[in-house]
Amino acid sequence: FQSVSALTVTLQAPWADLLKKTSDRRRHAAVISYSDAQGQIQRIEATVETRGLTRLRYCRFPPLRIRFAKAATEGTVFAGQRSLKMVTHCRNGQQFAQYLVQEMLAYRIYNLVTDISFRVRPLDITYIDSRGGNPTGPRFAFLIEDTDDMAKRNGFKRDKAAKFAIGDLDALTLSRLMLFQYLIGNTDFAVLSGPQADACCHNTRVLASGDPQRRVVVPYDFDSAGMVAAEYAAPHESLPIKTIGERLYRGFCRHNHTLAAARDEFLAQRTAIFDLIKNEQRLSSKRRRELTRYIEQFYATLNSE
């Protein structure tokens, strides 16, 4: 995750079996391969399984989790990795390929604003069925940094509690998160509790700083954001918006005293964010224009006192 350039890989697994019943989350034997800097082919034994909620139900090719044995990655670009989420193309067609690029850009926008964010690594990936058949690809996909690695990189640890109060969370970092979600037009998250009683939270991870009142929340999973504009996404029925393209600020009034500082952080990154979109060659011209216009609407609001 130290590089943002695409890594060219092949992923071999029994895809016909895996895709036949995506709700079956059992692990399948897999091999991921790539050519290293010396031109040598590195083959890493792994397992692959399906994951996700909405996308698992909707996608013909679901999001994946790749797991490695500890010793399997030594001396490779995957050294130290044990379990990684992979975000995939969901369905065939240019439209779905664009969704994926736009979601990756959401992660990279937040990387510009704060290091306390998940890094991503793009892949040019070819899928090979271990039981025969023609390879599929190359396709675009990306990997998401492991939570514990992201926490350690920033001097935190994952907090595994199931529920939190507003006073448990650092005010500035949470206002920053809420402004970011407003920027990308995302409402599909929760920071105080999760969908199950024993799991926190929804599309966020809480990190412990050592101070019980300064926990930090880090967002992920942005396919329901307005900047992605996925056809299968819709706001929750409890929210006062009709489409995902409508922005809704979901920050807490208790933290309003930190909004000015958070706002300054986003204003400082304005040029870098637009350059990120401008320079993303995987975006179509149409989506680049639409995405630029969508972010401009955010800054029109942010520029107003």
N, C-alpha and C positions, 0 to 999 in steps of 0.2 A: 504493500500500500504506500510505499515511498514514491511510486511513479504513477502518473496519470495516463501513460501511453498504453495502448491496447496490447494485451498479451495474447498471442496466437496459441491456441491449445486445441487438442482433441479430447473428447470425453466418451469413453467406451463403457456401455452398460446395456442391460437387456431392456431397451427402450420400449419394444412392443409390449412386453409384460408390464412395465411400469406405467405406461400410458393407458393400458387397458382398464385399469382401476386406480385412478389417481388418489382416491380417498384412502387407499391402503398405504399406510405410512411405513411399511416395513422397509428395511435397508436392503439395497441390492449391491452386489459386488460391482466395482467400477475401476477404471484405470484412466487417469488424466495424464496427458503427455504434452510436452512442449520442447522446442529446440532452444538450448541454452546459448550463452554468448559465444561459446566455442563451436557451435554448430552440432553439438551432441544431443541426441534425443534423450530426454529425461522422462521416465515412466514411473508414475507414483500410484501404488495401489491404494484404493479408497473405497468408500461406500457412498451411495447416493440414495436420497429419499425425497418424497414430496413434502411440502410444507405450505402454510398459508391458510387463509379463511375464504375471503371473497374470491380471490384468484383461483384457489383450488377448486371451487365450484364452477367457475366460469371458463377457465382457460383450458384449451386442448393440450397445451404444453405448460405444465404447472411450474411455479417456483420450486427451487430445489435446495436441499442442504447436502453439502459434501463433507464427509468425515474422513479423517486421516488417522492411521496408527501413529504413535509418537515417533517411532524411528523411521517411518516411511518417507518423511519429507527432508531428512538431513541432507545438507549439501545442495538443496534445490531452492528455487524462488519461493516455495511454500514452507520453508523451514520455520518451525515453531508453531505452525497452524495445526489445530486439531479439528475445528468445526467451522465451516463458512457457509453463509447464506448466499445463494446465487439467484439473481433476478433474471428471468428469461422472457422470451418474446410473446408468450401467452397464446397467440394465434398467428396464422400466416397473414401476410399482407403488409404493405408499407405503413398503413395506419398504426398497426400494433408495434412496428419497429420504431416509429416516432414516439409513441408513448414511452417506450423504454429509454430512449435518449433523453427525453424531457425529465423523466424521473431521476435519472442519473445526474442531470444538471441541478435538480433541487438539492441533492446531497452536496454538490460542489459549491453551490451558492452559500449554503450554511458553513462549509469549510472556510470560505472567505471571511465570514463574519466572526467565527470562533473556532479555535482548535478543539473545543469540547464538542465534537461532532464526529459522526461516523465517516471514515474515508471509504472510497469505493475504487475498484480497479476494473476498467473495461476489459472485455474479452472479445476476441474474434474466435468463435468456437465452432468446431465441427463435431457433430454427434454421430457416433458409430455404434450400430447395434451389435452387441457381442455374439448374437446368434445369427448374424448374417444380414444381407441386404445392403442397399446403397447408402453411403454416408449422406448426412443432411447438413448443409452449411456451405461456407461459414455463416454463422449467425452472430448478431450482436448480443451480448449479455454483460452483466457486471457482478462482481463479488462485493460483499459488504464486510467491512472490518469487524472482527470479533468484539463483543461487548467488553470482555475483560481486558483485551489488548488496548482498546480505546480508553478505558478507564485508567489503566496503568500508565499509559502515555501522558495522561493529564494529572497524575498524582492522586487518583481516586480509586475506590473499590466499588463493585456493584453492591447496591443495597437490595436485599432480597425480601424486604417487608412487603406485605400485601396491600396495605392501605396507608395513606398519608394525610396529614392536615395541611392547610395552606401555610401555616407557620413553620412547617418542617422544611420548606423549600426556599432556596436562595432567591430573593426578590429580583435582582438584576438579571440573573441567568434565565429566570422564568419569563420575565418581560421580553428578553431577547428571543426566546423560543416562540412566544406568542406573536411577536411582530413578524418573525420568519414565517410562521404558519399563515399569518394574514397576507404576507407577500405572495406566497405560492397558492393561496386560496384553499388551504386545507383545514377541514374541521374534523377529520376522522382520527381523533386521538383523545386520550384522557390521561391526566397526570396524578390524580388522587387515588383512584381505585381502578380495578380491572373488570372485565366481563364475568370472571369467576371470582368467588369469595377469596380464593387462595392465591390469586395471581394479580400482580400490579405490573404494568398498567395497561393502556391500549396504545400500541404503536409508539411507546416511549420507554426509555430505561432510566431508572433512578440510580444515581451514584452517591456514595457516602464520602463526605469530605473530612470526617472526623468531628465536625460540629453538627450536632443533631438538628440544628435549625438552619443549616446551610447546605442541604442536599441539592444536588444538581440534576436536572431532567434533560435527557438527550432524545430528540425525535428520530424516527425512521419510518419507512414505508409511506411513500407519497403518491401512490398511483391514483388515489381519490382526490388529488389536488386539482384546482382549477387550471393551473399552468400545464398539467398533463392532459386534462380534458378527455379522459377515457370514457368511452361510450357506456361502459357498464357501471360507472360510479354515480352515486346520488347522495345528497346530504341526508343525515338521519332525520326521521320524521319529526323529532322533537325540536329541531332547530328552525328559526324563523327565516330560512332561505329556501328557495325552490330548486336551484341548480347549483352545481359545484363551482360554476364560474362566478357566482356571487361571493364576495368576501364577507367574512364575519369575524370580528375580533373577539377572541374567547379568553382574554387575559382577565386577571382578578383585580377588582378595584383597589384592594388592599396594597397592590404593588404599583399603583399609578405613579408613586414618587420616583420610580426608577425608569419610567418610560422615556424621559428626556435623554438620559444617558444611552439607553438602548437605541433610540431613534438616531442619535449621533453616529453610532456604529454603522447603521445601515446607510446613512447619508455618506459616510466616508468610503463605503464600498460601492457606491453607485456606478462609477465608471468601470470598475473591475467586473461587476455583475453583468453589465451590458456587453463588455468585451468577451466574457465567457460565452454568452449566447451568440455573439457575432462570429466568434472563431470556432464554433462547434460545427465541424464539417459534416457530421452525420445528420444534422437537421436539414430538412427540406427548406427551400426558400420560403414556401408558404408558412410553414410552422415557425420559422425564424421571425417572420414579420408578425405573426399572431402572438408569439411569445414575447417579443419586444414590446408590442402594444400593451399586453397584459401587465408586464412589469412597469411600464411607464405609468399606468393607472395607479399602481401602488405608490410610486414616487410623487405623483400629483397630490395624493393625500398626505404623504409624509412631509412634503415641502411646505404644507400649510400649517402655520402655527395653530 
